[in-house]
Amino acid sequence: MWQGANLNFIQIEQHNSSDKPMEPIEILNQFNSCYLKIQTIAQNENWLLLIADKKIDPEAATHLGDVLHYLGEAMGCVEEIVEIKFNQELEP
């Protein structure tokens, strides 16, 4: 059973929930930030060497690709909301 991952090497900006609820555009921006960070890891030479040298489970590359895929899908859903809200704000 997967117990979680140590993400100390990634500093994730946290939204101060005591201020106000996040707007859809803020959510999209946070997703995008996460996507870019994960994509950077996936393209990192050390990550690729770990996989090539079989120092980690070869499935790790697949899992990371899956994370990028599903995060991209979630971003697409939020993008639709952002577009609808943007278009509504443009209407008189």
N, C-alpha and C positions, 0 to 999 in steps of 0.2 A: 504494500500500500504506500502511495506517495505521501510523504509527510510535509512537503513544502520545500521551498528553496531558500537559500541564504542570499538575499538581494542587497547585502551591505555594500557591494561594489557599485550599485546604481543609486544615485541620489534622486529620488522622485519628489518633485514639487507637490506639496499637498495644499489643497484648497482649504481655506479657513471656513469651515462650515458654520461658524457662529456669525459670520457676516451676513450672508444671504444665500439662497439656493443657487446652484450653478445654472447659468443660462445654457441653452443648447450649444451655442458657439464656443463657450468655455469648455464644455464636455468634449466637443469635437477637437478643440485645440489640445486638450490633455491626451486624448486618444492619439492624435497625430504625434505629439511629443513622445509618447510611449512607443509608437510604431517606429519612429526614427531611431530611438535608442536601441530597440531590439534588432532593427535592420543593421545598425552599426555593428552589433555583436555578431550577427550572422555573417557579415563580410570581414570580420576581424581575422587577421592572419593567425593569431594564436588559437582562436576558436577552430579555424579550418585545420590547423595542425593537430589539435587534439582529436579531431575526427579522423584525419588521415592516418595518424599514428595509433588509432584505436585505443586511445587512453580513456575515452569515455564511450558509453554505449553508442553505437552507430545510429541508433534510432533517434538520438538527440538532434541531429540535423533535421530529421523529419518532423520532430515535435516542434522545433523552432520555426520551421516553415509553416506548420499548422497554426502556430500562434500568430504569425504574421498574416496568414490567410483570414483567420477568424476575426482578428482585430480590424483588418481591412473591411470585412463584411459589416462589422459593428459600426465602423466609421461611415460606411455607405448609408446605413439606416439613419444615423444622426444627421448626415448631410442632407437627407430628404427633409427632415424637420427644420433644419436651418434655412434651407431654400424656401420652404413654405412660409416660415416666419418672416424672412426677408421680403418675399413677394407681398405678404399681407401688409407689411409696414410701408411699402411703396404705393399701395392702393390708397386713393383719396377717401 
